[in-house]
Amino acid sequence: MSFNLKSQIPNPKWDEYQCLADLNLYDSPHCHRLATQAAARRHLRVRSNSQDVDTPHATSLQACLCEDDYQGWLSVSDLSLLEPCTIPYQARSFSEFEIKKLLSKVIDFTHKAMQQPNYYLWGGTVEPNYDCSGLMQAAFASVGIWLPRDAYQQEGFTSPIAMSKLEPGDLVFFGSSEKATHVGLYLVDGCYIHSSGKDQGRNGIGIDCLSEQGDAVSQSYYRQLRGAGRVVKSYEPPKRHEEREKI
């Protein structure tokens, strides 16, 4: 399906579309490095500027995913993978009790993802290849619960809990004293599942333990342990405006 972007949105503003297929968002207008991904049926807002679409050499447009407010750059070549929304995205609210009942399905999602051939993909949120926070976001999104995109955002979004109070479905955070840079999903008996990279991880999805007595990968992450958080709500974007600051 294709459409005339200029005729649809001729003025500088944000307009909402739905993804017809999985697509990538990049961290710069050059579209060289992946920032995040959008699975089919996700909603996103594209900032259309008449100057952008009139420029013969324009290769990208600013975009913002509706479910988590994550911003990036969309390649003009992927515009054919969008269709205008007739019904704007509406966030769904969940009670803490409703979320707790869905956690077994969240955990099942990560186990099924691990069973597929996969590797760690920076910015990955679409099967089979994920980064750490992308796997967490996709697992919760599979049951309709939305988390912010990045590990440090997920840490700030969850309700902090003591490590002694961990329950299956809680998030475990790793990094430096300044910032969370990695996240995993707690399972049981001191184990968690996560997607880790090549340098100090498994280059994909695996299960490790929160212990100094584990293997080299477990030990490496355990030394970076920051704490844990419980998902008690689903992300709801703030009120939107037609104009946003530039990415």
NORHU-V511922 format. One record per run of one state. SS is the DSSP state (2 for helix, 1 for strand, 0 for the rest). FROM is the first residue (numbers start at 0). TO is the last residue. If there is no record, write none. Layout:
BEGIN
ss-><SS/SS>
from-><FROM/FROM>
to-><TO/TO>
END
This chain:
BEGIN
ss-><0/2/0/1/0/1/0/1/0/1/0/2/0/1/0/1/2/1/0/2/0/1/0/1/0/2/0/2/0/1/0/2/0/1/0/1/0/1/0/1/0/2/0/1/0>
from-><0/4/8/12/19/22/26/33/38/42/48/49/54/59/65/70/75/81/84/95/115/124/126/128/130/131/141/150/157/158/161/162/165/170/175/179/186/190/196/203/209/215/222/224/230>
to-><3/7/11/18/21/25/32/37/41/47/48/53/58/64/69/74/80/83/94/114/123/125/127/129/130/140/149/156/157/160/161/164/169/174/178/185/189/195/202/208/214/221/223/229/246>
END
